[in-house]
Amino acid sequence: MSDFHTAEKLQQTAPGADAAPHESHLVEHLMGSERVLDGSFLQVLRDTVRLPHGGQATREYVVHPGAVVVVPMFDDGRVLLERQYRYPVGRVMTEFPAGKLDAGEDPLVCGQRELLEETGYTAREWAYAGPMHLAIAYSTEVIHVYFARGLQAGPRQLDADEFLDVCTMNATDLLTGCRSGAVTDAKTLTCCLWLQNVQSGAWALDWQRPSLEGACGVEWNQQEIELERLLIKRL
């Protein structure tokens, strides 16, 4: 099975479903659930759970649709980054291109869409690194990490209410920013761990050309139609 087959990673399972038998004594079981907030993007739930020793507790958490982050690599070792203002923290942040999954969207298609929209770049080859749980204590969010290479520049397709700058940086300077605290975005820090190991050869990636076959076995002509639809919509 190709690494692009990631649909099963998006399926939510019952609490404790992934726990090994020898860890069943750690699992909390759902007793009741209340929807605290039903926003246009996020939902907040308050669950009552039964603890392993039989007591009860409350768990409040954010339900997130999932997202994709892309590490775009140039042939000379530089990477493509963004500078974007993030309202909750009140700062302009250095980040890799990323975006949330639309309902039913394949993560690879999402990554291609976000890279095109936010930076104007397309990529010849893609590799799936793996999933990342961003905030396990209070969110269901899973971010799928992709690498992209064979980059080709083009016009950006930003939304009318989207404001960000695109920049490039070599890996050494980026890692220096991570160490110094200049880069604090969690997904970007995780991607830098991947980047460091990929560039050193310690971690291998399965590079593929989606023009031959796309994510989850979807033939490229279907993905091409999706990208053409996006471009037509933006014109």
C-alpha positions as CSV (number, residue, x, y, z in Angstrom):
1,M,0.0,0.0,0.0
2,S,1.3,3.4,-0.9
3,D,2.1,6.0,1.7
4,F,-0.5,8.2,-0.1
5,H,-3.2,5.8,1.2
6,T,-4.0,7.8,4.4
7,A,-7.8,7.7,4.5
8,E,-7.7,5.3,7.4
9,K,-5.7,7.8,9.4
10,L,-8.6,10.2,9.3
11,Q,-11.1,7.8,10.8
12,Q,-12.1,8.5,14.4
13,T,-12.2,5.5,16.6
14,A,-13.9,4.8,19.9
15,P,-12.0,5.8,23.1
16,G,-9.4,3.1,23.8
17,A,-9.8,1.3,20.5
18,D,-6.1,1.7,19.8
19,A,-4.9,0.7,23.2
20,A,-2.9,-2.5,23.5
21,P,-4.4,-5.1,25.9
22,H,-1.6,-4.5,28.5
23,E,-2.6,-0.8,28.6
24,S,-6.3,-1.2,29.0
25,H,-5.9,0.0,32.6
26,L,-5.1,3.5,31.3
27,V,-8.2,4.0,29.1
28,E,-11.0,6.4,29.9
29,H,-14.6,5.5,28.7
30,L,-17.2,7.9,27.5
31,M,-20.3,8.3,29.7
32,G,-21.9,11.4,28.2
33,S,-21.2,14.3,25.9
34,E,-22.3,17.9,25.7
35,R,-21.7,20.3,22.8
36,V,-20.4,23.6,24.3
37,L,-19.7,25.5,21.1
38,D,-20.7,24.8,17.5
39,G,-18.7,27.3,15.4
40,S,-18.3,27.6,11.7
41,F,-14.9,25.9,11.9
42,L,-14.4,24.4,15.3
43,Q,-16.6,22.6,17.9
44,V,-16.0,22.3,21.6
45,L,-17.3,19.3,23.5
46,R,-17.5,18.6,27.2
47,D,-17.5,14.8,27.9
48,T,-18.0,12.9,31.1
49,V,-15.7,9.9,31.3
50,R,-15.3,7.0,33.6
51,L,-11.7,6.8,34.9
52,P,-9.8,3.5,35.1
53,H,-10.4,3.3,38.9
54,G,-14.2,3.8,38.4
55,G,-14.4,7.5,39.2
56,Q,-15.7,10.2,36.9
57,A,-14.0,13.3,35.3
58,T,-14.8,15.9,32.7
59,R,-12.9,16.4,29.5
60,E,-13.3,19.6,27.4
61,Y,-11.7,19.5,24.0
62,V,-11.8,21.0,20.5
63,V,-13.0,19.0,17.5
64,H,-10.9,19.9,14.5
65,P,-11.4,18.6,10.9
66,G,-7.7,17.9,10.4
67,A,-5.0,19.6,8.4
68,V,-2.0,19.2,6.1
69,V,1.4,20.9,6.3
70,V,3.9,20.9,3.4
71,V,7.7,21.1,3.5
72,P,8.6,22.4,0.1
73,M,12.3,21.7,-0.8
74,F,14.3,23.5,-3.4
75,D,17.1,21.6,-5.2
76,D,19.8,23.8,-3.6
77,G,18.7,22.9,-0.1
78,R,16.5,25.9,0.7
79,V,12.9,25.5,1.9
80,L,9.9,27.6,1.2
81,L,8.3,29.3,4.2
82,E,5.5,31.8,5.1
83,R,5.3,34.7,7.4
84,Q,1.7,35.1,8.6
85,Y,0.0,37.0,11.5
86,R,-1.7,34.7,13.9
87,Y,-4.4,36.5,15.9
88,P,-4.6,34.2,19.0
89,V,-1.0,34.8,19.8
90,G,-0.8,38.3,18.4
91,R,2.4,37.6,16.4
92,V,3.7,37.2,12.9
93,M,4.9,33.6,12.7
94,T,7.3,31.7,10.5
95,E,5.6,28.6,9.2
96,F,5.6,26.0,6.5
97,P,2.6,26.2,4.2
98,A,-0.5,24.5,5.7
99,G,-4.2,24.4,5.7
100,K,-7.3,22.5,7.0
101,L,-8.9,19.6,5.2
102,D,-12.2,20.2,3.5
103,A,-14.9,17.6,4.2
104,G,-13.9,14.3,2.6
105,E,-10.8,15.8,1.0
106,D,-7.7,13.6,0.5
107,P,-4.7,15.0,2.4
108,L,-2.5,15.0,-0.7
109,V,-5.0,17.0,-2.7
110,C,-5.3,19.4,0.3
111,G,-1.5,19.8,0.4
112,Q,-1.3,20.5,-3.4
113,R,-4.2,23.0,-3.1
114,E,-2.7,24.9,-0.1
115,L,0.8,25.0,-1.7
116,L,-0.7,26.5,-4.9
117,E,-3.0,28.9,-3.2
118,E,-0.7,30.3,-0.6
119,T,2.7,30.3,-2.5
120,G,1.9,29.8,-6.2
121,Y,4.2,26.8,-6.3
122,T,3.5,23.4,-7.7
123,A,5.7,20.3,-7.1
124,R,6.8,17.5,-9.3
125,E,7.2,14.9,-6.5
126,W,5.5,14.4,-3.1
127,A,6.2,12.2,-0.1
128,Y,4.0,11.5,2.9
129,A,6.0,11.7,6.1
130,G,3.3,10.8,8.6
131,P,0.6,12.2,10.9
132,M,1.1,14.6,13.9
133,H,-1.2,15.2,16.8
134,L,-0.8,18.9,17.5
135,A,-2.4,19.2,21.0
136,I,-3.4,15.9,22.4
137,A,-4.6,17.2,25.7
138,Y,-7.4,19.3,24.3
139,S,-7.9,18.8,20.5
140,T,-8.6,16.0,18.0
141,E,-6.5,17.8,15.4
142,V,-4.3,15.6,13.2
143,I,-1.9,17.3,10.8
144,H,-0.5,15.2,7.9
145,V,3.1,16.1,7.0
146,Y,4.1,16.1,3.3
147,F,7.3,16.9,1.6
148,A,7.4,18.4,-1.9
149,R,10.2,18.8,-4.4
150,G,10.7,19.7,-8.0
151,L,9.1,23.1,-7.3
152,Q,7.9,25.4,-10.0
153,A,6.8,29.0,-9.3
154,G,3.5,30.5,-10.4
155,P,0.9,33.1,-9.4
156,R,-0.5,32.8,-5.9
157,Q,-4.3,32.2,-5.4
158,L,-4.9,33.9,-2.1
159,D,-8.4,34.5,-0.8
160,A,-9.5,38.1,-0.5
161,D,-9.1,38.0,3.3
162,E,-5.8,36.1,3.4
163,F,-2.5,38.0,4.0
164,L,0.9,36.3,4.1
165,D,4.4,36.7,2.8
166,V,6.4,33.9,1.2
167,C,10.2,33.6,1.8
168,T,13.0,31.0,1.5
169,M,15.6,30.0,4.0
170,N,18.3,27.4,4.1
171,A,17.9,24.5,6.6
172,T,20.8,25.7,8.8
173,D,19.3,29.1,9.4
174,L,15.9,27.6,9.9
175,L,17.2,25.2,12.6
176,T,19.1,28.1,14.2
177,G,15.7,29.9,14.4
178,C,14.2,26.9,16.1
179,R,17.0,26.7,18.6
180,S,16.9,30.4,19.4
181,G,13.1,30.6,19.8
182,A,12.5,32.7,16.7
183,V,10.5,29.8,15.3
184,T,7.9,28.5,17.7
185,D,5.1,27.2,15.6
186,A,4.6,23.6,16.7
187,K,4.0,22.0,13.3
188,T,7.0,23.8,11.8
189,L,9.2,22.6,14.7
190,T,8.1,19.0,14.0
191,C,8.7,19.4,10.3
192,C,12.2,20.7,11.1
193,L,12.9,17.4,12.9
194,W,11.8,15.6,9.8
195,L,13.8,17.9,7.5
196,Q,17.0,17.5,9.5
197,N,16.7,13.7,9.3
198,V,15.6,13.6,5.7
199,Q,18.5,15.8,4.6
200,S,21.0,13.8,6.6
201,G,19.8,10.6,5.1
202,A,18.7,9.1,8.5
203,W,15.0,9.0,7.5
204,A,14.0,7.9,4.1
205,L,10.9,9.1,2.2
206,D,8.9,7.3,-0.5
207,W,8.9,10.0,-3.2
208,Q,6.1,9.7,-5.8
209,R,4.9,11.6,-8.8
210,P,1.1,12.1,-8.4
211,S,0.9,12.6,-12.2
212,L,1.1,8.8,-12.4
213,E,-1.2,7.9,-9.5
214,G,-2.6,10.1,-6.7
215,A,-3.5,9.7,-3.1
216,C,-5.6,6.7,-2.1
217,G,-5.4,5.2,-5.5
218,V,-7.2,8.1,-7.2
219,E,-6.1,8.4,-10.8
220,W,-4.3,11.7,-11.6
221,N,-6.9,12.8,-14.1
222,Q,-9.4,13.2,-11.2
223,Q,-6.9,15.3,-9.2
224,E,-6.1,17.3,-12.3
225,I,-9.8,18.1,-12.7
226,E,-9.9,19.2,-9.0
227,L,-6.9,21.5,-9.5
228,E,-8.3,22.9,-12.7
229,R,-11.6,23.6,-10.9
230,L,-9.7,25.5,-8.3
231,L,-7.8,27.6,-10.8
232,I,-11.0,28.4,-12.8
233,K,-12.7,29.4,-9.6
234,R,-9.9,31.8,-8.8
235,L,-9.8,33.5,-12.2
